[in-house]
Amino acid sequence: MMEVKNQSSLKSRQFGRWDYLKITILVFATTGLWQSMHSLILPIRILDFAPEAEKNTYLGLMTFVGLIIAMLLQPVFGAISDRSGFRMGKRRPFIIIGVLCLLLFLPGIGLAGSYAVIFAIYCVMQISSNAVQGAHQGFIPDLVPEGKKGQASGIKSFVEMLGGVILIYIVGKLMDNYAAGGGDQWLWFSLLIPGIILLVCMLVTIFTVKEKTGSAKSPFSIKEVICNTFKIDIRMNRRFLWFLASRLFFFAALGIIQQFSLYFLMYLGVPDPASAAARFLILAVVGMLVVVYPAGRLSDRIGRKPIAITSAFIGAFGILLIILTKDYTMIMVAAGFIGVALGGFSSTNWAMAIDMVSTGEEARYLGIANMATAGAGALARLIGPVIDFFEKQSLGMGYQVMLFTCLFLFVVGGLILTRIREKINR
C-alpha cells in the first residue's frame, strides 16, 4: 500500500531532473555497449575470421540474425513485464536478470576462436539485452506525468547518445591498438569498460527507481502472452502502423551508416580508420545532443510530427553531402547533419510512440515500436552482401549504392509521417 502511495505522489508532484535521470541512466550503458559493439568491436573482430572480400557479408549476416532476435523478443519481454506481479515491481526483475546474463557472456566476444562461436555468443547477448530493454522502456509511460513525456523522451535520447559517444570514443582508441597488432589486452579493455559501466548503471536503476509492487493479476499463460504480443487492431491503430513504417525506414538508413562506416572509411584510405569512424560517430552524436532535448520539449508544444519530418530531410541532406564529395572534412560535416536528424527524430518519434500506447500495455506497444528499430537494423545489415557484390564489379560502386540507399530511406521515412494525424497534449 505504501508503494502505491509513493507512486501516486511521484506522479502528482513536479517531476524533477533527478527523476528523469533515474529512469533513463540504464540506456547510457546499453546504448554505449551496443554502439561500440556494432560500430567498432565486431567489425574489427570479424577481420580475425572473415576473408577480406567478404567481411561485409559476414558482419551483415551476424548482426542481421541478432537483430531479428531483438525484433521478435523485445515486445514479448515487454508484454510479460506488463503483466508481471513481482513484489519489487514489474520491470526491475527483468533488468537484473538480463544485465547479469549480458555480463556473463560479454567476455565470450574476446574468447571466441571462430566465427561460429562469436556468432552464437552475440545471439545470446541479444536475448539478454532485449529482456532488459523490453522491461526498461515501460518506465516513461509508467512514471512520467502527462505533458512531460516529450521532455522525458528527449532526455532518454540524450542519455542514450551520450553513452554512445563516450564509449565509441574510448573503444575507438583501444580497438585501433588491437587492430594494429598491439596485443589482445586492448580488446579486453574494450569489453571490460562497457561491462563495468553497465553494472554500475543497473545498480543505480535498481536502487533509485521506485516502482509500485506488481499488481496481483490472475495467472497468465506465457504462450498466450506470446501469441497476443504482436496483435494490433489495424483499423483502430492505422496511425501506429504508419509510425512503425516511418521508424523502420529512418533507422534503416541510420543503421547502414553506423554499421558500414568503418569499411567505407577504409575504402577511402583514411588513416587510422577505427579512430576516424569513431570521430564520425562522435560528431553525429554531438549534433544529436545539441537538438535532442529542445526538440523533445518543443514537441510537447507544437506536436511531434513537424519536427520528425524535418529531421528526416536533414538526414537526407547529410547523405547527399557525402555522395557529392568524398572529402574527409565534408564527411565529418555531414556527420553533424546526420546527428541533428537523429536527435530531432529520435526524441519526437519516441514521444509519438508513447502518445499512442494503450494503458496497461505500455511495454508491449513500445516493444513493438522497437521492433521497427530492430527490423531497421536487420534491414540495414542486408546491404552488406549488396556492397560486396557491387564492389566486385567496380571498386567504389558498392559504397555508392549504399549511400543512395540511405538517401532513399531517409526521404521515404519523412514522407510516411505525413500520413499520421496526431493529437497535441499540452
Secondary structure as GFF3:
##gff-version 3
##sequence-region A 1 426
A	DSSP	alpha_helix	2	12	.	.	.	ID=ss1
A	DSSP	alpha_helix	17	36	.	.	.	ID=ss2
A	DSSP	pi_helix	37	41	.	.	.	ID=ss3
A	DSSP	alpha_helix	42	46	.	.	.	ID=ss4
A	DSSP	three_ten_helix	52	54	.	.	.	ID=ss5
A	DSSP	alpha_helix	55	83	.	.	.	ID=ss6
A	DSSP	alpha_helix	92	105	.	.	.	ID=ss7
A	DSSP	alpha_helix	108	111	.	.	.	ID=ss8
A	DSSP	alpha_helix	115	136	.	.	.	ID=ss9
A	DSSP	alpha_helix	139	143	.	.	.	ID=ss10
A	DSSP	alpha_helix	149	179	.	.	.	ID=ss11
A	DSSP	alpha_helix	185	208	.	.	.	ID=ss12
A	DSSP	alpha_helix	222	229	.	.	.	ID=ss13
A	DSSP	alpha_helix	238	268	.	.	.	ID=ss14
A	DSSP	alpha_helix	273	302	.	.	.	ID=ss15
A	DSSP	alpha_helix	305	324	.	.	.	ID=ss16
A	DSSP	alpha_helix	328	356	.	.	.	ID=ss17
A	DSSP	alpha_helix	362	381	.	.	.	ID=ss18
A	DSSP	alpha_helix	383	393	.	.	.	ID=ss19
A	DSSP	alpha_helix	397	416	.	.	.	ID=ss20
A	DSSP	three_ten_helix	417	419	.	.	.	ID=ss21
###
